[in-house]
């Protein structure tokens, strides 16, 4: 359950490599420490058709909002719903990013999980995430995140364990309009997942292109953003070696 990790449309377009980028509301799910980098209020929403819907309208919808709180850092909250008519998973997540020193931040996230299965009922769980972010030599960034540190579960069987993972990321931005990222993620009992992503702003405030690749399984990704300075429309396309294509649509607003 909750196997489809919560990612933003931007992160999806970069193959999921975002731990050391994390400078928009997508940081709520992938590295809460990055929230401190937001200069002003921001919101984002998305709708994702997973693997072409698999004939049952398998989807994921999310919305998030972040706001700076002065010396208290930046706080945010996000909601997500995933599933179809017979099975649905809901998550509400609170995140807080705080600046420790110039270019260094820490953060944490609190998540509430709800699982519903028709004919069976509902279950609930609670998760704790932590993260760190550091900017090195102006063009390099480092990120670290740990998801569900408290080992949450829903139900009593072994399938009730909620996904736990450690992720480490490296970012490289030689210019303000170029972002390269590499993530390594490890879940208990599984191999190390590698994610590589690239983002290139083609036209200032109007057009950005993205691409990426991830392993376990090997998936390709492509994304773009079009819009004006404060409002952007995002799209991401992800492949899967066995299942259908995933289409991800979103909107991002900065105030």
N, C-alpha and C positions, 0 to 999 in steps of 0.2 A: 504494500500500500504506500501511497505518496512517493512512488518510485520516480515519477516525472518531476525532476527537480525544478524548483521555482526560479525561472530566469526571466529577464526583461527581453523585449523584442531586440533591443540593441545588442545585448549579450548573445542572443540566439544567432544574430547575423554575423557575429564574430566567433562562431563555433563554441560559444559558452566560455571563452577566455575573458574573464572580467574581474578576477579577484584583485589584480593590481591596477585596474582602471577605475572602477567603483566611484564615479563622481556624479551620479544622478540617482533618482529614486530606486533604480535597480540594485543599488548597494544594500537596500533593506534586506534582500534575500541572499545576496552573494558575499558581501563583506560589509557589515554595519560600520566598521571603522571609517570607511570611505565617505560616510555621510558628512563628516566635518568639512569636507571640501566644497559643499554646496554654498554658494554665495547668497542665495535668496530662496524664497519659497518655490517649490516645484511639485508638479503632479504628473502622473503617468497612468495610462490605462491600456489594456490589451485584450485581444481575443485570439485564441490559438485553436486551430482545427488540427488535432493530433492524428498523424498518420492517415490523413484523408478522412478522418471520422470513423473508419473501420465499419461503415454501414450502420452505426448506432449513434451518430453525432457525438463521438468522443471529443470533448473540447476542454479548454481551460480559459477562464476569464479572470482578470485581476485589475485592481485599481489601487494606487498608492499616493500618498501626499506627505511631503516633508517640509519642515519649516525651521529656520535658524532660531535659537533661543539665547542669543548673546553669548556670555561666557559659559553657559550651560551646554554649549555645542549645538548640534542639529538633531532634531527628533523627527520621527516619521512613523506612519502607520499604513499598513497595506492589507488588503483582503484578496483571497483567491478561492475560486471554486473550480474543481476539475471532476470530470466524469461523464456519465450519461444517465438515462432514466433509471436504471436499476442499481447503479453504484455511483456515489458522489463523495468527494473529499473536499473539505473546506478548511481554510487556514486563515487566521487573523494574526498579523505579526506587528509587533512594536519594535522599533530600532532607535538606538541612540549612539551618535558618534561624537567624540570629544577630542579636541586638539590638545596634545601634550606639550609639544614644542613645535618650532617651525618645521613644517614638512613631516610631522609625525602625529599619528592619531590612533586612538583605540575606540572600540565600540562593542556593543552587545545587542542581542536581539532576544525577544521573548515571543514565543509562538504558541498559539492555541490551535489544536487540531480536532476536527470532527469528521468521523467516518460514518456514512449512512449506506446501508444495503437494504433494498426493498425486501420485505418479508423477514428480515433479521432484526433490524433496529439500528440504533446509533451508538457510537463509542467516542470517548474523548481522551485527549492526551495533551501534554504540555512540554515544550522544548526550550532549551537555552542554547544560544549561539554566542560566540565571541569572535572578534576580529582585530587585526592590526594592519596599519598602513604606514609606509614610509617613502618619502621622496629622496632619491640619492643622486647627487651630481646633476641636478636639474632635469636631465633627460631620462633618468631611470627611476622606476618605482618598484616597490616590493609590497606584496600583500599576503596576509595569512588569515584563514577563517576556519573555524571549527563548528560544525552543525550538530545540534542535539547532543550536547555534552552530557546531559543528565540521563541519557539512555532511556528516552520515553518509549512507551508502548501503548497499544490499544488492544484490549482483549487479553487472553491468557495463553494462546498458542504461540509457537515460534514465529508464525507469520505476522504476529502483532507488533514486532519490533519496528519502530520508525527509522528511516534511513539516517545513518550517522556517517559523517565524512570529515576528513581534514583536507584542506586545500592550500596550496602555496602558489603564488603567482609572481611573474616578473613582467613589467611593462617598459616599453621604450618609446619615447616621443621626441624625436630630434627636432620636430617642428610642431607648432600648436595645432596643425591640421593633419598630423600623422600620428596614429596610435597603433603600436604593435604589442601583442600580449601572448604570454605562454603560461598556462596553468597546469599543475599536477594535482590530481585529486585521488585520495585513497579512502575506500570504504572497507570495513572489517570483512575479511574473507574473500575479497575481490582483488583483482589486479589494479595497478595504478593507471588511472585514466589521464590521457594527455589531451590538452586542448590548445590550439594555436589560432590566433585571430588577428585580423588587420582591419583598420579603419582609415579611410582617406577622404578628407573633405575636398570635394571638387570645386564647388562654388560656395563662397562664404555665406553662411546662414541660409543656403537654399538647397544644396545637394551634397549628400555624403554617401559613399559606397563602403560596403563591408563584405568580408569573406572570412571563412574559417574552416577548420577541420578538427574532429575529435575522434578518440578511439574508444573501444569497448562499448558498443560496436563502432566501426569506422563510419562516420557520418560527415557529409559535406554541408556547408552552409553558405548562404548568400544573403545580403541585406542591403537596405538603403533607407535614407531619410530624405524627405523633401518637405519644404515649408518655408516659413519666414523666420526672422530672428528669434522670436520667443515661442513659436508654435511649430512643432514638427510632426509629420506623419511618417510612421515607421512601418517597414515590412521586412520579414525574414522568411526564408525558405530553407528547410532542412531535409536532407535525404536520410534514408535508413536502408541498410542492406537487404532487409526482408519485408518490412512494412511499407506503407505508403508515405507520400510526402507530407510534411508538416508545414502548414501555412500560419504565419503569425502576423497579426495586424495590431498597430498601436498608435497612440497619440501621446505626445509629451509637451508639457507647457511649463515655461519658466516665467515667474512674475517679477 
